[in-house]
């Protein structure tokens, strides 16, 4: 079991705080494991194990449950007036689960933690029943640092990074040390379960082939700005017609199922978020290779994907920066903190663009170029040039 201390520390901040703690993220990113680790943490810190209730509602045991049975099950486990810690996994499997959670929050001395893998967990019903009484904690696939710290020096940093770039951070792939073909089969299975269960069935998509083409366009264009109209024009060139509104729906459903993350553009001069030509990044870089096959030419965009996810893990709001007609790969903002990041595979080929764009920014916030090039690191006019390995391992 790979340790995930950053999530445990985040959960510990909210122990006994009277809000529901919701862990969200793509299927198989490790939410259930984090709950189990948290259970151990509670017990190790003196909480009676009888007062820590852990239930996985994705289990076949609860397949026939409705909200009434869910409520009765939990109420029957609360047998005294002491604090109970409810760790409830995949609650979205139960229809109207949010009503049960709200009732328990009102009636009992309970500290509630829940997980889920799709948009049901952030639906309007939650806002209605739990207004101001929940906090969302996003969970991502394993970071390079988490994998490196658990590797017991079986790989050197470079070999481990090469593997991470190609196979990503789904915990099952990392824990089992699978070969590439088997890893991609498992990742493909994760993707298909999300698409079939969380998107196609729920939203009744009839033209599966057209939906797959839209997904393929998004995956092929990770790290590039595009719009719904761009996708429409692409499909028209292939003699397929689709409404722009349908594209918007597809993008929203993919985002709410945590397959992709939307990265808006931010105008550094006007200091406003732009609503056109956004970028999308995958919830794990391995998804691209499992769907389209490995292509060395796509590594540059996957490096961006890795850096984007790392910034999100560290709690930043992440944007694509626009300065005049130029682009900054990432503007990352967290309260009063801000950093600028350019990502490139090798410095000699792209250094003019990477450096000159950052030099146009006239504030004193930290500026980085993140690269695979180990021979070009250092400081250039206040811009820190660092390897991807160092960026991922160091704060």
N, C-alpha and C positions, 0 to 999 in steps of 0.2 A: 504494500500500500504506500503510494507516494505521498509524502507529507505536503500539506498545503497551508503553511502557517499564516499567510496573509489573510486568508478567508477566516480562519479561526480567530485571529486578532480582530477582524471586523465584526464577527458575530459576538465576541466577548464584550464589545462596546455597548451592545444592546441587551445584555442579560438583565432581566427584570425591568426593562423599559417597557411601558404598557403600549406597545405597538406590535403588530404582526410583522415578523421578519420574513420577507419573500425572496428566496434564491431563484433566480431565473437564468436560463441559458439553453443552448442547443442540447438536444438529446445526447447522452453519453459523455457529457463534458466533465462529470464528476460530482454533481450536486448531491447525489445520494451518499457518496463516500464522505463528502464534507459533513453531512449531517451525522453520519456514524462517528466520525472523528470528534465532532462536537459533543456527541453523547459521552464519549470517553472523557473528554475534557471536563464536562460537568461532574461526572462521577468522581474523577480524580481530584476535583476541588471540593469534595465533601457532600455533594447532592446524593440523597438516597436513590439508589437505582430504581426502586419501586415508583419513584416520582418522576422518572424520565421515561416517557412513553414514545416509542418510535414505531411508526406504521408506514408501510409502503402500499399505497392504494393502487399501484399498478399490478400488484400480485393478483393471480387468478382467484385467490380466496375472496377478494372483494369485488369480483366482476359483476355480481348481481346487486351490489349495494346502491342505494339511493341516499339522498341527504338525510332522510329520517333514520336509516340504519347507521349511517356514519355518526350522527349525533348520539344515538343510543350507545353505540360502541364506545365512544370517548367518554360519555357521561358515566358509564358503568366502571370505567377505569379510574375515575376520580372519586376516591372513597373517603377522603378526609379534607380538612380545611387548610392543609399545608400547600405550599406552592408546587404546582405541577408544570413540567416542561414537556410540551407537546412537539415532537419532531415528526412532521407529516409530509411524506414523500409523494410526489405526483398527485396532488389533490385534485387536479383538473379532471381526473378520471371519474370523479363523482359530480353528477349534475347538481347545481346549486350549492356547491361546497362552501361558497363564500358566506351563505346564510348561517351555516353551521359554525364557521369560524367566528362570525360576528356574535352569535349567541354565546359561545364559550368565552369570548372576550368580555361580554357583559356580565355573565352569570358566575364565572368561576375565577379562582385565583390561579390563572394559567399564564404561562409565558410561551408564546406560540411561534414556531418556526416552520415554514412550509417551502416546498420546492415545486417546480413545474417546468414544462418544456415548450410551452406555446402561448399564444396570445390570449387564451382564456384566463391566464393568470393576471393579465393587465387590462381586463375588459372593463366596460362601463359599469358592470354590476359591482366590481370591487370598489370603484370610486364612490358608488352609491352607498354601499354597506360599510365600507371601511374608510370613509373620508377622513384624511388627516391622521389615520390610525395604523398606517403600515409604512414600511420602508422597504424599498427594492434593493437587493444586493446582486448585481450582475456577476455571473460565474462564467469564466472563459475556459477553453481547453488549456492543457498544461503549458506553462511558459518554459522557455529554454532554461531559465534559472532553476525552476522546480525539477526539471529532468536532470540537469547537471548535478544538483545537490543530492539526487537520489541514485546517481550512476555508479557510486563506489569506485570511481576512477577506472571503470571498464573501458571507457572511451576517452581519448584526448579531446580537448575543446573543439578543435577543428573537425574531427570526425563526427563528433556529436552534433555540431552545428549542421554539417552536411546532411546528416540523417534527419535532423529536425526540419530543415528546409523542405525535404522531400516527403517525409512521413508525418509531419505536424505533431500535434500534442493531444490527440484523443487518448485518454488514460489507458484504455484497453490495449491499444497498439503499443504504447510505451511499456506497460507492465509486462506484457507477454513477449516483448522483444521479437516481434514478428518480422519475417522477411517482407520484401517490398510487395510481392504479388498478393500475399495473404492479407497484408495490411490494407491494401487498396480495396480488396474484396469486402473487408469489414467496414471500411469508411464508406464505400458505396452503399452498403446495407444500411448504415446510419442515415445517409442522405435520403435513400428511398423510403425509409420508415417515416421521416419527417414529411417528405413530399406527399406520400400516400395518405398518412393519417392526419397530419396537421393542415394540409393544404387541399389536395385534390378531393378527398371525401367530404371534408367540412364545407368547402366552398363550391362543391358540385361542378368541378371543371370537367366539361365533356370532351373538349378538344385537347387531349393529353399531349399529342404530338406538337401542337402549336405552343402549348405551355413549355414543353421541353426545349423548344427552339429559343424561347425568350430567356429561359434559364441559361442556356448555352451562350447566348450573346452576353449576358451579364458576367458569366464566369470568364469568358474569353477577354472581356474588357475590364477586368479588375485593375484598379489604379488609373483608369482613364475617365475623363469627364464625359458624360453622355446624358441624354434626356429621354423621356418616353417617346418623343417624336423621333429621336435617333433610332430607337428600336423599331418603331412603325415603318420608317423609311427603309431600314434594313430588310424587314420582312416583305415589304412591297417589292423590293428588288428580287426577292425569291418567289414572287407571284402569290404572296399570302397577305390577305387583308385582315387588319385587326384594329379595333378602336383604341384611341389613346387612353380612354378611361379604363379599358381592360388592362392595358400595360400598367397603369397606376395601381390597379388592384393587385396584380401579380407582384409588383415590387413591394407593396405594403404587406402582403401575406408572407412573402419570403423573409421580410424584415421581422415581422412579428413571430415567426417561427425560428428566429435566430440563425437562419442559414446565411444571411447577409447583414451587414451593418451599413447604414447610410452615413456618408461623410459630407456635410454641406460645405459650400465655399464661403469664405470670410474675406470681405474687402478690408484690407489693412489700412487703407486711406480713409474710407467712409466709416470704418468700424461698424459694419453691419453684416448680418448673415444674408447671403444671396440665395434665392430660391430656384435658380436654374443651374444646369450643368453640374450636378452633384457627382460624387464618386461613390462606388460601392465596394466594400471589402468583404471577404469570406470569413465565416466564424472560425475557420481553420484552413491554413494554406494547403493542406493535403487534399481538400475537396476538389481543387482544380485538377490535380494530377490524377485523382481517382476517376473523375468524370471525363477528362480529355486526354489522359496519358501524360507522361513526363516529357517536357520540352525544355531543353537548356535555355532557349531564347526567352522563356517566360520567367526566368529566375528574378529578373529586375523587379517585375511587378509583385512577385511573391515576397521579396525583401520588403517592399512597401507594406504589404499585407501584415508581415510579421511585426514591423515597427508600429503600425497602426494599432494592432491588438495589444502590444506591450504598453503603449501610451494609455489605452483604455483600461488595462489592468491596474495601472498606477493612478487611476481616478481622474484622468484628464477628460475634458470635453475636447474633441479633436475635430479640426476643420482643415480644408484645403485653403491655403492662403492665396489671395489675389493681390498683387501690387502692380499697378498700371496694367501692362499687358503680360506680365510675367506671373509665374506660379511658384509658390512655396509648397512643398509636398505636404507639410503638416504645421499647423499652428495649434499648439496644445495649451489649454487654459484650465487652471484649477484655482478658483477664488482669485487671489491677487497675484498668483504665479502664472508665468507664461514662458513657453519655450518655442523655438522655431527649429524644424528638423527637415533637412534634405536627405534623400536616400539615393545611393548609387552603387552599382556593382563594382566599378573600378574608377578611380580618380582620374587617371590620365585622359580618358575618353570624354569625361563630362565635367571636368573641374571648372571650366569657365562658367557653365550654367549654374552649377551648384553653389559656387562661391559668389558670383556676381549678383545673383538674385538675393542672397542673404545680405550682401553689403548694401543693398538699397534700403534695407530696414534701418531706420535711424534711432531706434530705442536701445536700451541697455539690457534687455532680456537676453538670456543665454541662447546661443545659436550653434547648431550642430550639423555636421555632415556625417552621416552614418554609411559606412562602406565595407565591402569585403576585402578591400585592398589594405593589406597589413603594412605596406611600405610607405604609405602617404599620411600617416597619422601625425597629429601635432596641433599647433595653434597658428592660424593665419588671420591677422588683423582682428583678433577677438573671436574668430570662429573656431570652434573645437572640432577637429576631424578625428573621429573615433571608429574603431572597428565595430562591426555588428555584435561580435561576441562581448566586447567590453560594454557596449550600450545595454545589452540584455542582462548582463550580470551585475552591473554597478548602478547605483542610484544617481 
